[in-house]
Amino acid sequence: MADYELDLRGVACPMNFVKTRLFLDKIASGDVVKVLLDAGEPVESVSSSIESEGHKLEETVKLSDEHFSLLIRKA
């Protein structure tokens, strides 16, 4: 269950990661955000980048051929 939702569908790389990171900076450690992203590079980029920063990728769900959702727990 997510505490927050961030819809970044249609946002180009690398801005989708930048916006995810800025959002994570505003929430408390342990909170979970559901991030909606376009398929392809946005999902791959955000997934690897947030894990390299120490946050936990709890779930990746394919919503359609064009969209995914990521559940991210802030470190």
C-alpha positions as a Python dict, from the first residue, in 0.01 Angstrom:
ca = {
    (1, 'M'): (0, 0, 0),
    (2, 'A'): (140, 336, -102),
    (3, 'D'): (136, 648, 115),
    (4, 'Y'): (169, 870, -194),
    (5, 'E'): (124, 855, -571),
    (6, 'L'): (337, 1038, -828),
    (7, 'D'): (219, 1030, -1191),
    (8, 'L'): (512, 1082, -1426),
    (9, 'R'): (362, 929, -1739),
    (10, 'G'): (467, 1136, -2038),
    (11, 'V'): (769, 1286, -1856),
    (12, 'A'): (1094, 1242, -2049),
    (13, 'C'): (1421, 1103, -1911),
    (14, 'P'): (1604, 1212, -1705),
    (15, 'M'): (1334, 1441, -1561),
    (16, 'N'): (1129, 1146, -1438),
    (17, 'F'): (1415, 1040, -1209),
    (18, 'V'): (1481, 1400, -1100),
    (19, 'K'): (1113, 1445, -1008),
    (20, 'T'): (1108, 1110, -825),
    (21, 'R'): (1417, 1205, -626),
    (22, 'L'): (1278, 1549, -536),
    (23, 'F'): (955, 1385, -421),
    (24, 'L'): (1147, 1132, -209),
    (25, 'D'): (1336, 1421, -47),
    (26, 'K'): (1002, 1560, 81),
    (27, 'I'): (868, 1243, 247),
    (28, 'A'): (968, 1061, 564),
    (29, 'S'): (1199, 762, 578),
    (30, 'G'): (996, 442, 548),
    (31, 'D'): (713, 604, 350),
    (32, 'V'): (609, 437, 24),
    (33, 'V'): (537, 618, -302),
    (34, 'K'): (371, 466, -608),
    (35, 'V'): (534, 614, -919),
    (36, 'L'): (355, 582, -1255),
    (37, 'L'): (595, 576, -1550),
    (38, 'D'): (611, 510, -1922),
    (39, 'A'): (750, 172, -2028),
    (40, 'G'): (1110, 135, -2144),
    (41, 'E'): (1388, 371, -2043),
    (42, 'P'): (1187, 559, -1775),
    (43, 'V'): (1118, 240, -1577),
    (44, 'E'): (1473, 110, -1616),
    (45, 'S'): (1632, 444, -1529),
    (46, 'V'): (1422, 521, -1223),
    (47, 'S'): (1443, 162, -1092),
    (48, 'S'): (1821, 142, -1105),
    (49, 'S'): (1879, 499, -987),
    (50, 'I'): (1662, 483, -677),
    (51, 'E'): (1817, 152, -570),
    (52, 'S'): (2168, 294, -617),
    (53, 'E'): (2068, 575, -378),
    (54, 'G'): (1968, 320, -113),
    (55, 'H'): (1589, 326, -150),
    (56, 'K'): (1399, -2, -182),
    (57, 'L'): (1207, -96, -496),
    (58, 'E'): (929, -304, -345),
    (59, 'E'): (724, -380, -654),
    (60, 'T'): (716, -326, -1030),
    (61, 'V'): (379, -373, -1200),
    (62, 'K'): (308, -362, -1573),
    (63, 'L'): (-16, -166, -1607),
    (64, 'S'): (-31, -184, -1986),
    (65, 'D'): (210, -209, -2279),
    (66, 'E'): (292, 159, -2228),
    (67, 'H'): (284, 210, -1848),
    (68, 'F'): (430, 67, -1528),
    (69, 'S'): (398, 146, -1160),
    (70, 'L'): (684, 125, -911),
    (71, 'L'): (641, 102, -536),
    (72, 'I'): (940, 270, -374),
    (73, 'R'): (1013, 275, 0),
    (74, 'K'): (1227, 569, 105),
    (75, 'A'): (1544, 474, 289),
}
